Amino acid sequence: ASLADKIHSQGYKFEKRQFRMFTFSRLLGRMHHQDDSFIFDGPVSLWIASPQTEILESFCSHMARKGRVNVGNTPCRVTALEVPFTEKLENQVTIRTLSPITVYSTLLTPEGKKKTYYYAPTEPEFSKQIEANLAKKAEALGAKKPAPNYQDTKITITPVHVSARNQHIIMFKTTVIKAWSGIYKLTGPTGLLRLAFDTGLGAKNPQGFGMIEKWQRAGKSKADTQGKT
């Protein structure tokens, strides 16, 4: 089977869940709205992340060999491939989203119907689910099961610069998804923080949700040309 088939059909298993260990950013670049479209002015960049080097190597090799890619119906030329330097992480880091984070639960209504509830960053469950998600990913990748007190995998995410404008309502295929961009403080063991950068935060990472970067007030970042978080 090809690498793509293995990623999509197998992934990494944790109990009944399958994790496909990669995520990617939204398209980054200078843009403006025109009717129902986004018009990009100049170069556009896309960032991907994964703890599996074979995924990144395969993607870069394919892009370099092909030289062109269609974004929707728009043909684009690949002009550069870049591998950023991996920064050392402390136990606390300020992050910026490169694609919005979605966190949700499926609930039952009094009538017995399923309903999806999307959490906001101000709700405690937002941070709790992100913590649980990272712990499951770590176990799926082969990490030892955490201690009963769960302190070894304690992760917290706290909004720093997040407002109502950071909520995004996204139509993915036939599903409406609520997700949040912005700047957050992420605290926890460095191994899980690195996993957050490599696989994304929250749910639906392989669909382009939850990619993050380290953020500082001064200094260039991947999203700088985008203008907004």
TIVO-563496 format. One line per 10 residues: number of its first residue (from 1); their letters; for each residue z, x, y of C-alpha. Coordinates in Angstrom, 2 decimals. Each point is the difference from the previous one (the first is absolute). Example, Ala and Ser with C-alpha at 12.3 -4.5 7.8 and 13.67 -1.06 7.14 Angstrom:
// residues 2
1) as) 7.80:12.30:-4.50  -0.66:1.37:3.44 .
END
This chain:
// residues 229
1) asladkihsq) 0.00:0.00:0.00  -0.67:1.12:3.55  2.84:0.86:2.39  -0.64:-3.22:1.94  0.21:-2.07:-3.19  3.25:1.71:-1.00  1.56:-0.62:3.42  -0.96:-3.66:0.16  0.49:-0.99:-3.64  3.02:2.12:-0.90 .
11) gykfekrqfr) 1.85:1.41:2.98  3.64:1.00:-0.51  2.18:-2.52:-1.79  3.55:-1.00:0.85  1.26:-2.86:-2.18  -2.63:-2.72:0.57  -1.33:1.53:3.22  -2.96:2.32:0.42  -0.13:2.39:2.95  -3.25:1.55:1.19 .
21) mftfsrllgr) 1.34:3.00:1.82  -2.08:0.21:3.16  -0.35:-1.61:3.38  -2.26:0.31:3.03  0.01:-0.61:3.73  -1.88:-2.54:2.03  -3.08:1.35:1.79  1.18:2.17:2.89  -1.98:0.65:3.15  -0.70:-1.33:3.48 .
31) mhhqddsfif) -1.04:-3.62:-0.27  -0.27:-3.29:1.81  -0.34:-3.62:-1.04  -3.27:-1.85:0.34  -0.11:-3.60:-1.21  1.36:0.17:-3.57  -0.81:3.69:-0.47  1.50:3.41:0.69  -2.35:2.42:1.77  0.88:3.68:-0.43 .
41) dgpvslwias) -0.94:2.44:2.76  -0.54:3.42:-1.54  1.36:1.50:-3.22  2.07:-2.04:-2.45  2.52:1.49:-2.41  1.60:-1.23:-3.21  3.04:1.64:-1.60  1.01:-0.29:-3.65  3.16:1.12:-1.76  1.07:0.40:-3.61 .
51) pqteilesfc) 2.45:2.08:-2.05  -2.89:0.55:-2.44  -2.17:2.91:1.13  -2.80:-1.10:-2.35  -0.42:-3.21:2.02  -0.27:1.91:3.27  -2.30:2.65:-1.46  -2.28:-2.63:-1.55  -0.21:-1.94:3.27  -0.77:3.10:2.09 .
61) shmarkgrvn) -2.54:1.25:-2.53  -1.76:-3.37:-0.02  -0.09:-0.20:3.83  -1.28:3.56:0.34  -2.71:-0.52:-2.61  -1.15:-3.37:1.31  0.24:0.79:3.71  -0.27:-3.66:0.98  2.08:-3.14:-0.51  -0.40:-3.64:0.92 .
71) vgntpcrvta) 2.83:-1.66:1.91  -0.79:-3.64:-0.53  -3.67:-0.21:0.90  0.12:3.04:2.27  -1.28:3.33:-1.39  2.11:2.97:1.10  -0.52:3.74:-0.33  2.83:2.17:-1.30  0.42:2.81:2.53  3.27:1.61:-1.09 .
81) levpftekle) 2.63:0.06:-2.74  3.48:1.20:0.93  3.10:0.75:-2.04  3.05:-0.01:2.32  2.90:2.41:-0.38  2.91:-1.47:-2.00  3.02:0.05:2.28  3.54:0.62:-1.22  2.11:-3.17:0.06  3.65:-0.41:0.90 .
91) nqvtirtlsp) 2.16:-2.90:-1.20  -0.89:-1.95:3.12  -3.46:-0.28:1.49  -1.67:-2.14:2.65  -3.25:-1.48:-1.25  -2.98:-1.90:1.38  -2.12:-2.36:-2.07  -3.63:0.87:-0.62  -0.42:-3.36:-1.73  2.48:-2.88:0.32 .
101) itvystlltp) 2.87:-0.52:-2.44  0.27:-3.24:-1.95  3.17:-1.07:-1.83  0.33:-3.38:-1.67  1.62:-2.14:-2.69  -1.44:-2.86:-2.01  2.38:-2.96:0.20  0.13:-3.46:-1.52  0.11:-3.06:2.25  2.24:-3.00:-0.90 .
111) egkkktyyya) -3.17:-1.57:-1.39  -0.48:2.91:-2.39  -2.99:1.51:1.82  -0.35:3.73:0.59  0.21:1.19:3.61  -0.42:3.52:1.38  2.55:1.03:2.61  -0.81:3.08:2.11  2.95:1.93:1.40  0.23:1.38:3.54 .
121) ptepefskqi) 1.37:3.53:0.62  3.14:-1.51:1.56  0.95:-1.71:-3.27  2.21:2.01:-2.42  -2.27:-0.90:-2.94  -2.85:1.93:1.65  1.84:3.31:-0.47  1.48:-0.99:-3.39  -3.38:-0.79:-1.51  -1.55:3.22:1.32 .
131) eanlakkaea) 2.89:1.93:-1.59  -0.40:-1.76:-3.35  -3.77:0.47:0.06  0.30:3.77:0.52  2.59:0.28:-2.77  -2.34:-1.78:-2.43  -2.90:2.25:0.99  2.17:3.06:-0.60  0.94:-1.23:-3.47  -3.62:-0.88:-0.78 .
141) lgakkpapny) -0.93:3.59:0.86  2.63:1.28:-2.41  3.16:0.39:2.09  3.29:-0.61:-1.77  1.53:-3.44:0.33  2.31:-0.10:3.06  3.76:-0.06:-0.37  1.65:-3.45:-0.09  1.31:0.41:3.55  -3.61:0.52:1.14 .
151) qdtkititpv) 1.12:2.54:2.63  -2.50:2.60:-1.21  -2.84:-2.29:1.01  1.46:-1.52:3.15  -2.79:-0.52:2.53  0.30:-1.78:3.32  -2.72:-0.87:2.49  0.99:-0.94:3.55  -2.35:-1.27:2.75  -0.20:2.33:3.01 .
161) hvsarnqhii) -2.95:-1.37:2.00  -0.99:-3.31:-1.58  -0.70:-3.25:1.84  -1.80:-3.29:-0.62  -3.33:1.67:0.76  0.49:2.19:-3.08  -0.29:-2.98:-2.33  -3.44:-0.25:-1.58  -1.45:-3.04:-1.74  -2.66:1.33:-2.37 .
171) mfkttvikaw) -2.43:-1.90:-2.21  -0.41:1.98:-3.23  -2.62:-1.70:-2.16  1.40:-3.55:-0.12  3.64:0.90:0.74  1.72:0.02:3.39  2.34:3.01:0.26  2.62:0.72:2.66  0.63:3.67:0.67  1.70:2.19:2.61 .
181) sgiykltgpt) -1.05:3.15:1.81  2.18:2.04:2.36  2.37:2.95:0.11  2.97:0.17:-2.36  2.83:2.30:-1.06  -0.02:0.78:-3.72  3.14:1.42:-1.62  0.54:1.12:-3.59  -0.38:2.85:-2.52  -2.95:2.25:0.81 .
191) gllrlafdtg) -1.65:-0.60:-3.40  -0.29:-3.72:0.61  -1.01:0.53:3.62  -2.88:2.19:-1.22  -0.94:-2.74:-2.46  -0.07:-2.47:2.91  -2.53:2.21:1.80  -2.07:0.47:-3.17  -0.07:-3.61:-1.22  0.84:-2.18:3.01 .
201) lgaknpqgfg) 2.82:-2.38:0.86  0.37:-3.57:-1.21  -2.53:-1.95:-2.05  -3.79:0.08:-0.44  -0.37:3.71:0.76  -3.32:0.39:-1.92  -1.39:-2.83:2.15  0.62:2.06:3.14  3.56:-0.94:0.99  3.02:2.14:0.78 .
211) miekwqragk) -1.47:3.42:0.75  2.21:2.03:2.35  0.04:3.27:1.89  2.74:2.09:1.58  0.31:-0.88:3.67  1.19:2.02:2.95  -0.13:-0.81:3.70  -1.92:3.19:0.66  -2.79:1.31:-2.16  -3.24:-1.25:-1.45 .
221) skadtqgkt) 0.00:-2.49:-2.86  -2.58:-1.67:-2.18  0.29:-3.27:1.91  -0.16:1.45:3.54  -3.61:-1.01:0.54  0.88:-3.53:-1.05  2.11:-0.53:3.08  2.47:-2.44:-1.55  2.26:-0.11:-3.01 .
END
